[in-house]
Amino acid sequence: MIAAFGEPDIRHAIGMVITTPERDGKPETTQSYPTMIYTKLSETADVHVTVYPTDKVGITFQGKAVKKDAG
């Protein structure tokens, strides 16, 4: 991601937390994954990138507030 988009504007070491409930006698587990946020790639949305341990990434978009003209 950094090669494609550059350094992120915000880094969260614990960005995405996933809890898997107890099942088939295996205990509940909680895993956290780092998240990078790019705020300057778009005027209308922030890009959130979650990095998973298997060379996989998840990309989501979060809309920014609409700015009203002062006129």
mmCIF file as Biopython writes it, N, C-alpha, C and O atoms, coordinates in Angstrom:
data_model
#
loop_
_atom_site.group_PDB
_atom_site.id
_atom_site.type_symbol
_atom_site.label_atom_id
_atom_site.label_alt_id
_atom_site.label_comp_id
_atom_site.label_asym_id
_atom_site.label_entity_id
_atom_site.label_seq_id
_atom_site.pdbx_PDB_ins_code
_atom_site.Cartn_x
_atom_site.Cartn_y
_atom_site.Cartn_z
_atom_site.occupancy
_atom_site.B_iso_or_equiv
_atom_site.auth_seq_id
_atom_site.auth_asym_id
_atom_site.pdbx_PDB_model_num
ATOM 1   N N  . MET A ? 1  ? 0.824   -1.185  0.000  1.0 0.0 1  A 1 
ATOM 2   C CA . MET A ? 1  ? 0.000   0.000   0.000  1.0 0.0 1  A 1 
ATOM 3   C C  . MET A ? 1  ? 0.866   1.246   0.000  1.0 0.0 1  A 1 
ATOM 4   O O  . MET A ? 1  ? 0.571   2.218   -0.695 1.0 0.0 1  A 1 
ATOM 5   N N  . ILE A ? 2  ? 1.922   1.214   0.771  1.0 0.0 2  A 1 
ATOM 6   C CA . ILE A ? 2  ? 2.782   2.390   0.847  1.0 0.0 2  A 1 
ATOM 7   C C  . ILE A ? 2  ? 3.439   2.653   -0.504 1.0 0.0 2  A 1 
ATOM 8   O O  . ILE A ? 2  ? 3.616   3.808   -0.889 1.0 0.0 2  A 1 
ATOM 9   N N  . ALA A ? 3  ? 3.801   1.595   -1.227 1.0 0.0 3  A 1 
ATOM 10  C CA . ALA A ? 3  ? 4.385   1.780   -2.558 1.0 0.0 3  A 1 
ATOM 11  C C  . ALA A ? 3  ? 3.383   2.437   -3.508 1.0 0.0 3  A 1 
ATOM 12  O O  . ALA A ? 3  ? 3.775   3.219   -4.374 1.0 0.0 3  A 1 
ATOM 13  N N  . ALA A ? 4  ? 2.100   2.129   -3.353 1.0 0.0 4  A 1 
ATOM 14  C CA . ALA A ? 4  ? 1.075   2.672   -4.243 1.0 0.0 4  A 1 
ATOM 15  C C  . ALA A ? 4  ? 0.612   4.068   -3.821 1.0 0.0 4  A 1 
ATOM 16  O O  . ALA A ? 4  ? 0.478   4.954   -4.665 1.0 0.0 4  A 1 
ATOM 17  N N  . PHE A ? 5  ? 0.365   4.272   -2.515 1.0 0.0 5  A 1 
ATOM 18  C CA . PHE A ? 5  ? -0.241  5.511   -2.036 1.0 0.0 5  A 1 
ATOM 19  C C  . PHE A ? 5  ? 0.699   6.400   -1.241 1.0 0.0 5  A 1 
ATOM 20  O O  . PHE A ? 5  ? 0.354   7.548   -0.958 1.0 0.0 5  A 1 
ATOM 21  N N  . GLY A ? 6  ? 1.879   5.908   -0.869 1.0 0.0 6  A 1 
ATOM 22  C CA . GLY A ? 6  ? 2.783   6.666   -0.010 1.0 0.0 6  A 1 
ATOM 23  C C  . GLY A ? 6  ? 2.480   6.408   1.458  1.0 0.0 6  A 1 
ATOM 24  O O  . GLY A ? 6  ? 1.672   5.547   1.803  1.0 0.0 6  A 1 
ATOM 25  N N  . GLU A ? 7  ? 3.144   7.171   2.306  1.0 0.0 7  A 1 
ATOM 26  C CA . GLU A ? 7  ? 2.942   7.023   3.747  1.0 0.0 7  A 1 
ATOM 27  C C  . GLU A ? 7  ? 1.522   7.457   4.115  1.0 0.0 7  A 1 
ATOM 28  O O  . GLU A ? 7  ? 1.028   8.455   3.591  1.0 0.0 7  A 1 
ATOM 29  N N  . PRO A ? 8  ? 0.867   6.720   5.007  1.0 0.0 8  A 1 
ATOM 30  C CA . PRO A ? 8  ? -0.492  7.106   5.415  1.0 0.0 8  A 1 
ATOM 31  C C  . PRO A ? 8  ? -0.461  8.358   6.283  1.0 0.0 8  A 1 
ATOM 32  O O  . PRO A ? 8  ? 0.558   8.677   6.896  1.0 0.0 8  A 1 
ATOM 33  N N  . ASP A ? 9  ? -1.586  9.060   6.328  1.0 0.0 9  A 1 
ATOM 34  C CA . ASP A ? 9  ? -1.703  10.244  7.181  1.0 0.0 9  A 1 
ATOM 35  C C  . ASP A ? 9  ? -1.884  9.858   8.638  1.0 0.0 9  A 1 
ATOM 36  O O  . ASP A ? 9  ? -1.464  10.587  9.537  1.0 0.0 9  A 1 
ATOM 37  N N  . ILE A ? 10 ? -2.517  8.698   8.873  1.0 0.0 10 A 1 
ATOM 38  C CA . ILE A ? 10 ? -2.751  8.202   10.232 1.0 0.0 10 A 1 
ATOM 39  C C  . ILE A ? 10 ? -2.465  6.706   10.248 1.0 0.0 10 A 1 
ATOM 40  O O  . ILE A ? 10 ? -2.842  5.983   9.325  1.0 0.0 10 A 1 
ATOM 41  N N  . ARG A ? 11 ? -1.793  6.245   11.308 1.0 0.0 11 A 1 
ATOM 42  C CA . ARG A ? 11 ? -1.557  4.805   11.508 1.0 0.0 11 A 1 
ATOM 43  C C  . ARG A ? 11 ? -2.123  4.404   12.858 1.0 0.0 11 A 1 
ATOM 44  O O  . ARG A ? 11 ? -1.876  5.064   13.867 1.0 0.0 11 A 1 
ATOM 45  N N  . HIS A ? 12 ? -2.883  3.319   12.871 1.0 0.0 12 A 1 
ATOM 46  C CA . HIS A ? 12 ? -3.398  2.746   14.115 1.0 0.0 12 A 1 
ATOM 47  C C  . HIS A ? 12 ? -2.834  1.334   14.228 1.0 0.0 12 A 1 
ATOM 48  O O  . HIS A ? 12 ? -3.135  0.478   13.396 1.0 0.0 12 A 1 
ATOM 49  N N  . ALA A ? 13 ? -2.025  1.089   15.244 1.0 0.0 13 A 1 
ATOM 50  C CA . ALA A ? 13 ? -1.465  -0.252  15.444 1.0 0.0 13 A 1 
ATOM 51  C C  . ALA A ? 13 ? -2.582  -1.259  15.705 1.0 0.0 13 A 1 
ATOM 52  O O  . ALA A ? 13 ? -2.501  -2.413  15.284 1.0 0.0 13 A 1 
ATOM 53  N N  . ILE A ? 14 ? -3.614  -0.815  16.397 1.0 0.0 14 A 1 
ATOM 54  C CA . ILE A ? 14 ? -4.792  -1.660  16.647 1.0 0.0 14 A 1 
ATOM 55  C C  . ILE A ? 14 ? -5.972  -0.943  16.011 1.0 0.0 14 A 1 
ATOM 56  O O  . ILE A ? 14 ? -6.659  -0.159  16.666 1.0 0.0 14 A 1 
ATOM 57  N N  . GLY A ? 15 ? -6.201  -1.212  14.741 1.0 0.0 15 A 1 
ATOM 58  C CA . GLY A ? 15 ? -7.251  -0.511  14.020 1.0 0.0 15 A 1 
ATOM 59  C C  . GLY A ? 15 ? -8.523  -1.320  13.890 1.0 0.0 15 A 1 
ATOM 60  O O  . GLY A ? 15 ? -9.614  -0.813  14.154 1.0 0.0 15 A 1 
ATOM 61  N N  . MET A ? 16 ? -8.397  -2.567  13.488 1.0 0.0 16 A 1 
ATOM 62  C CA . MET A ? 16 ? -9.552  -3.458  13.304 1.0 0.0 16 A 1 
ATOM 63  C C  . MET A ? 16 ? -9.438  -4.567  14.327 1.0 0.0 16 A 1 
ATOM 64  O O  . MET A ? 16 ? -8.402  -5.224  14.425 1.0 0.0 16 A 1 
ATOM 65  N N  . VAL A ? 17 ? -10.506 -4.782  15.099 1.0 0.0 17 A 1 
ATOM 66  C CA . VAL A ? 17 ? -10.522 -5.842  16.102 1.0 0.0 17 A 1 
ATOM 67  C C  . VAL A ? 17 ? -11.658 -6.801  15.752 1.0 0.0 17 A 1 
ATOM 68  O O  . VAL A ? 17 ? -12.806 -6.392  15.578 1.0 0.0 17 A 1 
ATOM 69  N N  . ILE A ? 18 ? -11.313 -8.079  15.653 1.0 0.0 18 A 1 
ATOM 70  C CA . ILE A ? 18 ? -12.304 -9.103  15.315 1.0 0.0 18 A 1 
ATOM 71  C C  . ILE A ? 18 ? -12.328 -10.144 16.427 1.0 0.0 18 A 1 
ATOM 72  O O  . ILE A ? 18 ? -11.294 -10.710 16.782 1.0 0.0 18 A 1 
ATOM 73  N N  . THR A ? 19 ? -13.527 -10.395 16.979 1.0 0.0 19 A 1 
ATOM 74  C CA . THR A ? 19 ? -13.704 -11.404 18.015 1.0 0.0 19 A 1 
ATOM 75  C C  . THR A ? 19 ? -14.473 -12.574 17.421 1.0 0.0 19 A 1 
ATOM 76  O O  . THR A ? 19 ? -15.555 -12.403 16.859 1.0 0.0 19 A 1 
ATOM 77  N N  . THR A ? 20 ? -13.897 -13.767 17.554 1.0 0.0 20 A 1 
ATOM 78  C CA . THR A ? 20 ? -14.545 -14.993 17.100 1.0 0.0 20 A 1 
ATOM 79  C C  . THR A ? 20 ? -15.095 -15.698 18.332 1.0 0.0 20 A 1 
ATOM 80  O O  . THR A ? 20 ? -14.334 -16.008 19.248 1.0 0.0 20 A 1 
ATOM 81  N N  . PRO A ? 21 ? -16.406 -15.960 18.375 1.0 0.0 21 A 1 
ATOM 82  C CA . PRO A ? 21 ? -16.992 -16.579 19.569 1.0 0.0 21 A 1 
ATOM 83  C C  . PRO A ? 21 ? -16.535 -18.023 19.765 1.0 0.0 21 A 1 
ATOM 84  O O  . PRO A ? 21 ? -16.021 -18.663 18.848 1.0 0.0 21 A 1 
ATOM 85  N N  . GLU A ? 22 ? -16.737 -18.512 20.975 1.0 0.0 22 A 1 
ATOM 86  C CA . GLU A ? 22 ? -16.432 -19.910 21.303 1.0 0.0 22 A 1 
ATOM 87  C C  . GLU A ? 22 ? -17.206 -20.820 20.349 1.0 0.0 22 A 1 
ATOM 88  O O  . GLU A ? 22 ? -18.365 -20.564 20.024 1.0 0.0 22 A 1 
ATOM 89  N N  . ARG A ? 23 ? -16.535 -21.889 19.908 1.0 0.0 23 A 1 
ATOM 90  C CA . ARG A ? 23 ? -17.195 -22.815 18.980 1.0 0.0 23 A 1 
ATOM 91  C C  . ARG A ? 23 ? -16.499 -24.161 19.019 1.0 0.0 23 A 1 
ATOM 92  O O  . ARG A ? 23 ? -15.270 -24.235 19.010 1.0 0.0 23 A 1 
ATOM 93  N N  . ASP A ? 24 ? -17.271 -25.205 19.062 1.0 0.0 24 A 1 
ATOM 94  C CA . ASP A ? 24 ? -16.758 -26.579 19.057 1.0 0.0 24 A 1 
ATOM 95  C C  . ASP A ? 24 ? -15.686 -26.806 20.122 1.0 0.0 24 A 1 
ATOM 96  O O  . ASP A ? 24 ? -14.697 -27.496 19.877 1.0 0.0 24 A 1 
ATOM 97  N N  . GLY A ? 25 ? -15.887 -26.222 21.301 1.0 0.0 25 A 1 
ATOM 98  C CA . GLY A ? 25 ? -14.946 -26.411 22.402 1.0 0.0 25 A 1 
ATOM 99  C C  . GLY A ? 25 ? -13.705 -25.529 22.326 1.0 0.0 25 A 1 
ATOM 100 O O  . GLY A ? 25 ? -12.866 -25.573 23.225 1.0 0.0 25 A 1 
ATOM 101 N N  . LYS A ? 26 ? -13.575 -24.733 21.274 1.0 0.0 26 A 1 
ATOM 102 C CA . LYS A ? 26 ? -12.446 -23.811 21.170 1.0 0.0 26 A 1 
ATOM 103 C C  . LYS A ? 26 ? -12.840 -22.491 21.813 1.0 0.0 26 A 1 
ATOM 104 O O  . LYS A ? 26 ? -13.963 -22.024 21.623 1.0 0.0 26 A 1 
ATOM 105 N N  . PRO A ? 27 ? -11.934 -21.881 22.571 1.0 0.0 27 A 1 
ATOM 106 C CA . PRO A ? 27 ? -12.284 -20.649 23.282 1.0 0.0 27 A 1 
ATOM 107 C C  . PRO A ? 27 ? -12.457 -19.464 22.327 1.0 0.0 27 A 1 
ATOM 108 O O  . PRO A ? 27 ? -11.985 -19.474 21.190 1.0 0.0 27 A 1 
ATOM 109 N N  . GLU A ? 28 ? -13.146 -18.456 22.830 1.0 0.0 28 A 1 
ATOM 110 C CA . GLU A ? 28 ? -13.292 -17.205 22.097 1.0 0.0 28 A 1 
ATOM 111 C C  . GLU A ? 28 ? -11.911 -16.609 21.847 1.0 0.0 28 A 1 
ATOM 112 O O  . GLU A ? 28 ? -11.040 -16.680 22.715 1.0 0.0 28 A 1 
ATOM 113 N N  . THR A ? 29 ? -11.704 -16.024 20.673 1.0 0.0 29 A 1 
ATOM 114 C CA . THR A ? 29 ? -10.429 -15.369 20.372 1.0 0.0 29 A 1 
ATOM 115 C C  . THR A ? 29 ? -10.690 -13.958 19.867 1.0 0.0 29 A 1 
ATOM 116 O O  . THR A ? 29 ? -11.721 -13.681 19.253 1.0 0.0 29 A 1 
ATOM 117 N N  . THR A ? 30 ? -9.749  -13.083 20.134 1.0 0.0 30 A 1 
ATOM 118 C CA . THR A ? 30 ? -9.818  -11.712 19.648 1.0 0.0 30 A 1 
ATOM 119 C C  . THR A ? 30 ? -8.493  -11.392 18.971 1.0 0.0 30 A 1 
ATOM 120 O O  . THR A ? 30 ? -7.426  -11.602 19.548 1.0 0.0 30 A 1 
ATOM 121 N N  . GLN A ? 31 ? -8.566  -10.886 17.750 1.0 0.0 31 A 1 
ATOM 122 C CA . GLN A ? 31 ? -7.372  -10.520 17.003 1.0 0.0 31 A 1 
ATOM 123 C C  . GLN A ? 31 ? -7.485  -9.063  16.590 1.0 0.0 31 A 1 
ATOM 124 O O  . GLN A ? 31 ? -8.575  -8.573  16.298 1.0 0.0 31 A 1 
ATOM 125 N N  . SER A ? 32 ? -6.354  -8.377  16.569 1.0 0.0 32 A 1 
ATOM 126 C CA . SER A ? 32 ? -6.337  -6.993  16.102 1.0 0.0 32 A 1 
ATOM 127 C C  . SER A ? 32 ? -5.399  -6.873  14.909 1.0 0.0 32 A 1 
ATOM 128 O O  . SER A ? 32 ? -4.403  -7.590  14.806 1.0 0.0 32 A 1 
ATOM 129 N N  . TYR A ? 33 ? -5.732  -5.966  14.026 1.0 0.0 33 A 1 
ATOM 130 C CA . TYR A ? 33 ? -4.960  -5.766  12.806 1.0 0.0 33 A 1 
ATOM 131 C C  . TYR A ? 33 ? -4.683  -4.273  12.638 1.0 0.0 33 A 1 
ATOM 132 O O  . TYR A ? 33 ? -5.544  -3.450  12.947 1.0 0.0 33 A 1 
ATOM 133 N N  . PRO A ? 34 ? -3.492  -3.913  12.152 1.0 0.0 34 A 1 
ATOM 134 C CA . PRO A ? 34 ? -3.184  -2.502  11.968 1.0 0.0 34 A 1 
ATOM 135 C C  . PRO A ? 34 ? -4.001  -1.885  10.838 1.0 0.0 34 A 1 
ATOM 136 O O  . PRO A ? 34 ? -4.366  -2.557  9.874  1.0 0.0 34 A 1 
ATOM 137 N N  . THR A ? 35 ? -4.278  -0.586  10.981 1.0 0.0 35 A 1 
ATOM 138 C CA . THR A ? 35 ? -5.022  0.152   9.970  1.0 0.0 35 A 1 
ATOM 139 C C  . THR A ? 35 ? -4.271  1.427   9.620  1.0 0.0 35 A 1 
ATOM 140 O O  . THR A ? 35 ? -3.748  2.119   10.493 1.0 0.0 35 A 1 
ATOM 141 N N  . MET A ? 36 ? -4.228  1.722   8.328  1.0 0.0 36 A 1 
ATOM 142 C CA . MET A ? 36 ? -3.643  2.967   7.842  1.0 0.0 36 A 1 
ATOM 143 C C  . MET A ? 36 ? -4.771  3.783   7.219  1.0 0.0 36 A 1 
ATOM 144 O O  . MET A ? 36 ? -5.635  3.239   6.531  1.0 0.0 36 A 1 
ATOM 145 N N  . ILE A ? 37 ? -4.756  5.095   7.464  1.0 0.0 37 A 1 
ATOM 146 C CA . ILE A ? 37 ? -5.801  5.961   6.938  1.0 0.0 37 A 1 
ATOM 147 C C  . ILE A ? 37 ? -5.158  7.044   6.075  1.0 0.0 37 A 1 
ATOM 148 O O  . ILE A ? 37 ? -4.226  7.731   6.492  1.0 0.0 37 A 1 
ATOM 149 N N  . TYR A ? 38 ? -5.684  7.170   4.869  1.0 0.0 38 A 1 
ATOM 150 C CA . TYR A ? 38 ? -5.243  8.199   3.931  1.0 0.0 38 A 1 
ATOM 151 C C  . TYR A ? 38 ? -6.352  9.241   3.826  1.0 0.0 38 A 1 
ATOM 152 O O  . TYR A ? 38 ? -7.453  8.934   3.368  1.0 0.0 38 A 1 
ATOM 153 N N  . THR A ? 39 ? -6.066  10.471  4.249  1.0 0.0 39 A 1 
ATOM 154 C CA . THR A ? 39 ? -7.077  11.523  4.258  1.0 0.0 39 A 1 
ATOM 155 C C  . THR A ? 39 ? -6.938  12.485  3.083  1.0 0.0 39 A 1 
ATOM 156 O O  . THR A ? 39 ? -7.840  13.281  2.822  1.0 0.0 39 A 1 
ATOM 157 N N  . LYS A ? 40 ? -5.810  12.416  2.371  1.0 0.0 40 A 1 
ATOM 158 C CA . LYS A ? 40 ? -5.533  13.401  1.326  1.0 0.0 40 A 1 
ATOM 159 C C  . LYS A ? 40 ? -5.667  12.846  -0.093 1.0 0.0 40 A 1 
ATOM 160 O O  . LYS A ? 40 ? -5.372  13.555  -1.055 1.0 0.0 40 A 1 
ATOM 161 N N  . LEU A ? 41 ? -6.103  11.602  -0.242 1.0 0.0 41 A 1 
ATOM 162 C CA . LEU A ? 41 ? -6.229  11.018  -1.579 1.0 0.0 41 A 1 
ATOM 163 C C  . LEU A ? 41 ? -7.487  11.494  -2.298 1.0 0.0 41 A 1 
ATOM 164 O O  . LEU A ? 41 ? -7.543  11.485  -3.527 1.0 0.0 41 A 1 
ATOM 165 N N  . SER A ? 42 ? -8.494  11.909  -1.533 1.0 0.0 42 A 1 
ATOM 166 C CA . SER A ? 42 ? -9.782  12.295  -2.113 1.0 0.0 42 A 1 
ATOM 167 C C  . SER A ? 42 ? -10.373 13.452  -1.320 1.0 0.0 42 A 1 
ATOM 168 O O  . SER A ? 42 ? -10.170 13.555  -0.111 1.0 0.0 42 A 1 
ATOM 169 N N  . GLU A ? 43 ? -11.102 14.317  -2.006 1.0 0.0 43 A 1 
ATOM 170 C CA . GLU A ? 43 ? -11.793 15.419  -1.329 1.0 0.0 43 A 1 
ATOM 171 C C  . GLU A ? 43 ? -13.086 14.949  -0.677 1.0 0.0 43 A 1 
ATOM 172 O O  . GLU A ? 43 ? -13.621 15.634  0.195  1.0 0.0 43 A 1 
ATOM 173 N N  . THR A ? 44 ? -13.596 13.791  -1.087 1.0 0.0 44 A 1 
ATOM 174 C CA . THR A ? 44 ? -14.900 13.342  -0.599 1.0 0.0 44 A 1 
ATOM 175 C C  . THR A ? 44 ? -14.862 12.146  0.339  1.0 0.0 44 A 1 
ATOM 176 O O  . THR A ? 44 ? -15.857 11.859  1.005  1.0 0.0 44 A 1 
ATOM 177 N N  . ALA A ? 45 ? -13.718 11.429  0.409  1.0 0.0 45 A 1 
ATOM 178 C CA . ALA A ? 45 ? -13.659 10.231  1.266  1.0 0.0 45 A 1 
ATOM 179 C C  . ALA A ? 45 ? -12.249 9.994   1.780  1.0 0.0 45 A 1 
ATOM 180 O O  . ALA A ? 45 ? -11.265 10.323  1.118  1.0 0.0 45 A 1 
ATOM 181 N N  . ASP A ? 46 ? -12.169 9.414   2.980  1.0 0.0 46 A 1 
ATOM 182 C CA . ASP A ? 46 ? -10.906 8.911   3.524  1.0 0.0 46 A 1 
ATOM 183 C C  . ASP A ? 46 ? -10.800 7.443   3.141  1.0 0.0 46 A 1 
ATOM 184 O O  . ASP A ? 46 ? -11.805 6.735   3.084  1.0 0.0 46 A 1 
ATOM 185 N N  . VAL A ? 47 ? -9.587  6.990   2.880  1.0 0.0 47 A 1 
ATOM 186 C CA . VAL A ? 47 ? -9.345  5.601   2.512  1.0 0.0 47 A 1 
ATOM 187 C C  . VAL A ? 47 ? -8.746  4.888   3.721  1.0 0.0 47 A 1 
ATOM 188 O O  . VAL A ? 47 ? -7.694  5.289   4.218  1.0 0.0 47 A 1 
ATOM 189 N N  . HIS A ? 48 ? -9.414  3.827   4.200  1.0 0.0 48 A 1 
ATOM 190 C CA . HIS A ? 48 ? -8.947  3.050   5.342  1.0 0.0 48 A 1 
ATOM 191 C C  . HIS A ? 48 ? -8.423  1.716   4.819  1.0 0.0 48 A 1 
ATOM 192 O O  . HIS A ? 48 ? -9.132  1.002   4.109  1.0 0.0 48 A 1 
ATOM 193 N N  . VAL A ? 49 ? -7.184  1.381   5.170  1.0 0.0 49 A 1 
ATOM 194 C CA . VAL A ? 49 ? -6.561  0.139   4.716  1.0 0.0 49 A 1 
ATOM 195 C C  . VAL A ? 49 ? -6.219  -0.704  5.936  1.0 0.0 49 A 1 
ATOM 196 O O  . VAL A ? 49 ? -5.447  -0.274  6.792  1.0 0.0 49 A 1 
ATOM 197 N N  . THR A ? 50 ? -6.788  -1.898  6.019  1.0 0.0 50 A 1 
ATOM 198 C CA . THR A ? 50 ? -6.499  -2.830  7.106  1.0 0.0 50 A 1 
ATOM 199 C C  . THR A ? 50 ? -5.564  -3.900  6.571  1.0 0.0 50 A 1 
ATOM 200 O O  . THR A ? 50 ? -5.815  -4.486  5.518  1.0 0.0 50 A 1 
ATOM 201 N N  . VAL A ? 51 ? -4.475  -4.155  7.306  1.0 0.0 51 A 1 
ATOM 202 C CA . VAL A ? 51 ? -3.459  -5.109  6.877  1.0 0.0 51 A 1 
ATOM 203 C C  . VAL A ? 51 ? -3.630  -6.407  7.659  1.0 0.0 51 A 1 
ATOM 204 O O  . VAL A ? 51 ? -3.524  -6.422  8.886  1.0 0.0 51 A 1 
ATOM 205 N N  . TYR A ? 52 ? -3.896  -7.494  6.942  1.0 0.0 52 A 1 
ATOM 206 C CA . TYR A ? 52 ? -4.072  -8.805  7.553  1.0 0.0 52 A 1 
ATOM 207 C C  . TYR A ? 52 ? -2.782  -9.605  7.430  1.0 0.0 52 A 1 
ATOM 208 O O  . TYR A ? 52 ? -1.959  -9.297  6.568  1.0 0.0 52 A 1 
ATOM 209 N N  . PRO A ? 53 ? -2.577  -10.627 8.269  1.0 0.0 53 A 1 
ATOM 210 C CA . PRO A ? 53 ? -1.290  -11.324 8.322  1.0 0.0 53 A 1 
ATOM 211 C C  . PRO A ? 53 ? -0.971  -12.203 7.115  1.0 0.0 53 A 1 
ATOM 212 O O  . PRO A ? 53 ? 0.165   -12.665 6.999  1.0 0.0 53 A 1 
ATOM 213 N N  . THR A ? 54 ? -1.899  -12.450 6.232  1.0 0.0 54 A 1 
ATOM 214 C CA . THR A ? 54 ? -1.648  -13.364 5.113  1.0 0.0 54 A 1 
ATOM 215 C C  . THR A ? 54 ? -1.431  -12.603 3.807  1.0 0.0 54 A 1 
ATOM 216 O O  . THR A ? 54 ? -1.908  -13.023 2.752  1.0 0.0 54 A 1 
ATOM 217 N N  . ASP A ? 55 ? -0.710  -11.484 3.879  1.0 0.0 55 A 1 
ATOM 218 C CA . ASP A ? 55 ? -0.467  -10.650 2.693  1.0 0.0 55 A 1 
ATOM 219 C C  . ASP A ? 55 ? -1.764  -10.215 2.025  1.0 0.0 55 A 1 
ATOM 220 O O  . ASP A ? 55 ? -1.848  -10.120 0.801  1.0 0.0 55 A 1 
ATOM 221 N N  . LYS A ? 56 ? -2.771  -9.953  2.848  1.0 0.0 56 A 1 
ATOM 222 C CA . LYS A ? 56 ? -4.074  -9.541  2.360  1.0 0.0 56 A 1 
ATOM 223 C C  . LYS A ? 56 ? -4.402  -8.188  2.981  1.0 0.0 56 A 1 
ATOM 224 O O  . LYS A ? 56 ? -4.044  -7.931  4.131  1.0 0.0 56 A 1 
ATOM 225 N N  . VAL A ? 57 ? -5.070  -7.331  2.238  1.0 0.0 57 A 1 
ATOM 226 C CA . VAL A ? 57 ? -5.499  -6.044  2.776  1.0 0.0 57 A 1 
ATOM 227 C C  . VAL A ? 57 ? -6.984  -5.857  2.528  1.0 0.0 57 A 1 
ATOM 228 O O  . VAL A ? 57 ? -7.538  -6.401  1.573  1.0 0.0 57 A 1 
ATOM 229 N N  . GLY A ? 58 ? -7.613  -5.099  3.378  1.0 0.0 58 A 1 
ATOM 230 C CA . GLY A ? 58 ? -9.001  -4.711  3.201  1.0 0.0 58 A 1 
ATOM 231 C C  . GLY A ? 58 ? -9.040  -3.206  3.035  1.0 0.0 58 A 1 
ATOM 232 O O  . GLY A ? 58 ? -8.382  -2.483  3.784  1.0 0.0 58 A 1 
ATOM 233 N N  . ILE A ? 59 ? -9.803  -2.722  2.063  1.0 0.0 59 A 1 
ATOM 234 C CA . ILE A ? 59 ? -9.884  -1.287  1.804  1.0 0.0 59 A 1 
ATOM 235 C C  . ILE A ? 59 ? -11.340 -0.855  1.939  1.0 0.0 59 A 1 
ATOM 236 O O  . ILE A ? 59 ? -12.237 -1.433  1.325  1.0 0.0 59 A 1 
ATOM 237 N N  . THR A ? 60 ? -11.557 0.187   2.766  1.0 0.0 60 A 1 
ATOM 238 C CA . THR A ? 60 ? -12.887 0.760   2.911  1.0 0.0 60 A 1 
ATOM 239 C C  . THR A ? 60 ? -12.782 2.268   2.743  1.0 0.0 60 A 1 
ATOM 240 O O  . THR A ? 60 ? -11.706 2.852   2.869  1.0 0.0 60 A 1 
ATOM 241 N N  . PHE A ? 61 ? -13.917 2.882   2.458  1.0 0.0 61 A 1 
ATOM 242 C CA . PHE A ? 61 ? -13.968 4.323   2.259  1.0 0.0 61 A 1 
ATOM 243 C C  . PHE A ? 61 ? -14.950 4.918   3.254  1.0 0.0 61 A 1 
ATOM 244 O O  . PHE A ? 61 ? -16.027 4.370   3.492  1.0 0.0 61 A 1 
ATOM 245 N N  . GLN A ? 62 ? -14.563 6.045   3.830  1.0 0.0 62 A 1 
ATOM 246 C CA . GLN A ? 62 ? -15.436 6.746   4.768  1.0 0.0 62 A 1 
ATOM 247 C C  . GLN A ? 62 ? -15.626 8.160   4.245  1.0 0.0 62 A 1 
ATOM 248 O O  . GLN A ? 62 ? -14.662 8.905   4.071  1.0 0.0 62 A 1 
ATOM 249 N N  . GLY A ? 63 ? -16.884 8.521   3.996  1.0 0.0 63 A 1 
ATOM 250 C CA . GLY A ? 63 ? -17.181 9.846   3.454  1.0 0.0 63 A 1 
ATOM 251 C C  . GLY A ? 63 ? -16.785 10.955  4.407  1.0 0.0 63 A 1 
ATOM 252 O O  . GLY A ? 63 ? -16.830 10.801  5.627  1.0 0.0 63 A 1 
ATOM 253 N N  . LYS A ? 64 ? -16.390 12.095  3.812  1.0 0.0 64 A 1 
ATOM 254 C CA . LYS A ? 64 ? -16.047 13.274  4.588  1.0 0.0 64 A 1 
ATOM 255 C C  . LYS A ? 64 ? -17.282 14.176  4.683  1.0 0.0 64 A 1 
ATOM 256 O O  . LYS A ? 64 ? -18.209 14.070  3.880  1.0 0.0 64 A 1 
ATOM 257 N N  . ALA A ? 65 ? -17.274 15.051  5.668  1.0 0.0 65 A 1 
ATOM 258 C CA . ALA A ? 65 ? -18.383 15.993  5.829  1.0 0.0 65 A 1 
ATOM 259 C C  . ALA A ? 65 ? -18.458 16.909  4.605  1.0 0.0 65 A 1 
ATOM 260 O O  . ALA A ? 65 ? -17.435 17.301  4.043  1.0 0.0 65 A 1 
ATOM 261 N N  . VAL A ? 66 ? -19.674 17.237  4.211  1.0 0.0 66 A 1 
ATOM 262 C CA . VAL A ? 66 ? -19.882 18.135  3.079  1.0 0.0 66 A 1 
ATOM 263 C C  . VAL A ? 66 ? -19.665 19.559  3.544  1.0 0.0 66 A 1 
ATOM 264 O O  . VAL A ? 66 ? -20.236 19.992  4.544  1.0 0.0 66 A 1 
ATOM 265 N N  . LYS A ? 67 ? -18.832 20.285  2.806  1.0 0.0 67 A 1 
ATOM 266 C CA . LYS A ? 67 ? -18.579 21.693  3.144  1.0 0.0 67 A 1 
ATOM 267 C C  . LYS A ? 67 ? -19.576 22.554  2.394  1.0 0.0 67 A 1 
ATOM 268 O O  . LYS A ? 67 ? -19.760 22.406  1.186  1.0 0.0 67 A 1 
ATOM 269 N N  . LYS A ? 68 ? -20.225 23.467  3.131  1.0 0.0 68 A 1 
ATOM 270 C CA . LYS A ? 68 ? -21.176 24.392  2.511  1.0 0.0 68 A 1 
ATOM 271 C C  . LYS A ? 68 ? -20.420 25.655  2.114  1.0 0.0 68 A 1 
ATOM 272 O O  . LYS A ? 68 ? -19.520 26.107  2.822  1.0 0.0 68 A 1 
ATOM 273 N N  . ASP A ? 69 ? -20.801 26.211  0.974  1.0 0.0 69 A 1 
ATOM 274 C CA . ASP A ? 69 ? -20.206 27.473  0.521  1.0 0.0 69 A 1 
ATOM 275 C C  . ASP A ? 69 ? -20.689 28.600  1.423  1.0 0.0 69 A 1 
ATOM 276 O O  . ASP A ? 69 ? -21.827 28.591  1.892  1.0 0.0 69 A 1 
ATOM 277 N N  . ALA A ? 70 ? -19.820 29.562  1.657  1.0 0.0 70 A 1 
ATOM 278 C CA . ALA A ? 70 ? -20.161 30.686  2.539  1.0 0.0 70 A 1 
ATOM 279 C C  . ALA A ? 70 ? -20.942 31.766  1.779  1.0 0.0 70 A 1 
ATOM 280 O O  . ALA A ? 70 ? -21.104 32.872  2.295  1.0 0.0 70 A 1 
ATOM 281 N N  . GLY A ? 71 ? -21.417 31.481  0.599  1.0 0.0 71 A 1 
ATOM 282 C CA . GLY A ? 71 ? -22.078 32.503  -0.212 1.0 0.0 71 A 1 
ATOM 283 C C  . GLY A ? 71 ? -23.491 32.358  -0.219 1.0 0.0 71 A 1 
ATOM 284 O O  . GLY A ? 71 ? -24.190 33.145  -0.858 1.0 0.0 71 A 1 
#
